Structures are given as structure tokens and as C-alpha cells.
Amino acid sequence: MTATIRTVDGDIEAPPEGIVLPHEHLLIDHGIPRGEPRALVDGSLLDRVSRGVVRARDAGVVVLVDCTPPGYGRYLDVLRDVARRAGVAIVAATGSFTEEWAPLPWWVRGTDVAALAEWFARELSEGAGDTTIPAGVIKCATGSAWSDEEERVLRAAGRAQAATGRPIVGHTTAGLGLEQLDVYEEEGADAARVVISHVGFEDDPVPYAVAIAERQAYVGLDRIGHHHFFADDHWVRLVLELLERGHGDRVLLSHDAVTRFNGPEDIAAKTFSDYTYLATRFLPRLREAGVDDATLDALTRRNPGRWLTGAGA
């Protein structure tokens, strides 16, 4: 398996010089799994999405991973169009999401692990949905409680990762990242190609983050800029703790931003749509805290590059 980043516009060997955002979204639509009409995607919205990604490019972003799985607003034509307009490599996701806020799509609920794994692998290798545009990562998730349906997706993701070599994004709602890793590895996945996302919300996040890093998985500190959750000081402290403990090579930084969110109001009220915050506001905070440029390059380019390609994992 070639060590490449699989984007919506073709494979690239490694990230160019610049910032890789490993956990973002352009559009999310939670109404689709509930059987609601698809929210309108028109030229005005495309222009708004493109302007946000152009601003990210101008701030130094070269690769953006869109972690929206099929059935939740993953529009492959939009991803490719925005990538070309903005001049940023965009990676799409296969997989599925937690059923905490909406039922899983019918094609996930009615499919066993083997068939799901085959479907994920096909989207990664031949083209996603009914297109020839490939996905480049596998998204899966657990909610506040672990469900049997979610575990089937995790197991399928582990098998598809083992078969294709493509990386996994593991959304977490209330921890359970270590338990996710157990499932992935039982199905043959390489923990060094997994990021456990949304770390940092635990009562004592440092031991949890260290335990993930010690399993050789990546620690996703990927809600930077969401000040309704935590101020920057929270994330700066976490980054510094992980660097101090020798785990700087397992840290990924991102925003979990989205330009338009259609879904539950309690989530919509907490969305964040600035893809430049990491580059323009947070990295200067890390510099002020004593983090040197070589380490910042590792956190924002080399680490996500290894996660995406497997090179030097």
C-alpha cells in the first residue's frame, strides 16, 4: 500500500509545507438520517464555504480533512469544488457516526460487519457513493454510551483500515477512546493510523491522553477555538503536558469547525466556523508558551502527515 494522502482530487505523497487540519467539516446535515429533506446547498452557500477555506489557505493551511461521513451532509461534489476553488487539498470520509443525536443511516443499520467493511474499503479505493471521488479516511464514533450498532461500525472500520491502510478518525463523546482502540486492534487495525478525537473534555484529561499516546494512537485536541467549551489556556496546558511527557509526536490539532450545521439546536448553538483560528491565534499562544517552530511544524504538519500516510508511523 502506497504511503499517500488520498484527497478528493487525487493522491499526494505528503503534505506540502504548511498546516494540516485533521478534523474539520464544511457542511453537516443531521436531518438526513431522520428522514428530513436535504438542506438546500446553493451557489451562495458554496461561495461562503469557499471563502472560509480560502481564508484558511491564506493563513497557511494546505490540507483539510472533512470528517463528515456519508448520510450526514458529505457532498463529494462540494468538497471537490471547494478544494479547486480554494487551492487546498481536501480529504473526504467514509464510515458513519454515533446514533446519540439521530438514527444511523438505514444502510448502516441493516448491514453486518463484513459488508460494512467491504463498503468502507470500496469507498476508499474505488470511489465514494456513486462517484469516482474517493474517501481518504474512515470516520466512526461512540456516544455517551456504547451501542451495539456503533460497535459494528467500529469493527468494520478496523477491518477496512487493515485492508486499505487508510486512517481512522474515532469521534468520542464521553471518553471511550481506549475501548475504541481495543476494537480496532481486534479487527487488525494499526493503532498508529488512528486518531482518538475530542480528547480534553474529561475531568482529568492528561492521564487519558497519555494512555492513548502510549498505545501509539494520536491524541486529537481538535476543538480549539470553541470558547463555549474551553478557553485557549486549557488546550495550551494540555499540549505542554504532552510535550513534557515526551508524547509530542502523537498530538494532532484542529478546530472541528463547520460552515453550516443543520441539526439539534443544542449542538448548533456550540458550532464554530473559523478554519484560521489555529494558525492565526492558537499557534502564537503556543510560541508565547515556549514551543519552538520545529515542534509547531511537527504538531501541525509532520504528525498529521504521518497519520494520513503511514510514512514513518
Buried (B, 14 or more C-beta within 10 A) or exposed (E): EEBBBBBBEEBBEBBEEBBBBBBBBBBBBBBBBEEEEEBEBEEEBBEEBBBBBBBBBEBBBBBBBBBBBBBBBBBBEBBBBBBEBBEBBBBBBBBBBBBBBBEBBEEBEEBEBEEBBBBBBBBBBEBBBEBEBBBBBBBBBBBEEBBEEBBBBBBBBBBBBBBBBBBBBBBBBEBBBBEBBBBBBEBEBBBBBBBBBBBBBBEEBBEBBBBBBEBBBBBBBBBBBBEEBBEBEBBBBBBBBBBEEEBBBBBBBBBBBBBBBBBEEEEBEEBBBBBBBBBBBBBEBBEEEEBEEEBBBBBBBBBBBBBBBBBEB
